[in-house]
């Protein structure tokens, strides 16, 4: 998976309210995300709305 695919999957999990699954998915793919890992991890603290807004900001979507 590339970074965009990982972030899309993460966004989907959070959007479905599956925060525990999102956190595990993030941990499973932290090496694939590189610099994005810390940004994505910080987003999980903001809940579903926080992560959605921040993911959009990172990728300009």
Secondary structure, 3 states (H helix, E strand, C coil): CCHHHHHHHHHHHHHCCCHHHHHHHHHHCHHHHCCHHHHHHHHHCCHHHHHHHHHHHHHCC
